[in-house]
Structures are given as C-alpha cells and as structure tokens.
Amino acid sequence: MKALSKRLELPANEYYKVHLNIVNSLLPIKLTPKEVEVLALFMSLHGDIAKDRFGSTAKKLVKQELSLSDGGLSNYIKTLKQKGFISPTNEIPTLLTPNVDKQEYFLQIVNKDNERL
C-alpha cells in the first residue's frame, strides 16, 4: 500500500486546529475539542499581540471569538497549564508548535504481530 497524502490550505486558526488534532492523537494526555479551539486561537495570534500571547488583549480577543466568560477562559488556561500544554512561563511547548507557513508529518505504524495464516 502506498503512503496516504493530503494537502490542506487553511486559514491560520484552522491550520493550528488541524495541527493540534493531528498531534493530539499521538499524545498520552489529550486535549479536549474546546481546549484545541482555545489553544489554536492563541497560537494563531500574530504581530505585536503574539509577543504577549496570554496577556489581557490576547485573552480579550479569544474570549470574544469563542464567546467565553472571564472565568471560562481562565479555567481553560489553567487546565492547559496543568496538562503541560502551556508552560508556567506562558510558552507553548515546541512539540505543539508547527512551522508558521507549512507543516509536514511522517507517521509510520507497524503491525508487529502480522503473521500470515
């Protein structure tokens, strides 16, 4: 069987959502769908606002975009920190951070019990 291949051209927020969903399938601790949305939106911020990714202006934008309350967003950020998806210094781990313009993946799965009958 040949390798499966698919090219997706996506707006920034969707790009980060798709990336996080792909990586999420490989992680021992999983992101919930809403955590993916929240983290993807923070990751898609660019320009000066991205320099303070979890600052008050960025939080305000994320709350508005996702229709979250102050407490709701704070709970998601707290949970993302507890799970290790946001560091104590408000950095997103390298494993979760794709290249800005495009990200390629190579995944190989091997059936080690493949015995022909």
Secondary structure, 3 states (H helix, E strand, C coil): CCCCCCCCCCCHHHHHHHHHHHHHCCCCCCCCHHHHHHHHHHHHCCCHHHHCCCCHHHHHHHHHHHCCCHHHHHHHHHHHHHCCCCCCCCCCCHHHCCCCCCCCCCCCCCCCCCCCC
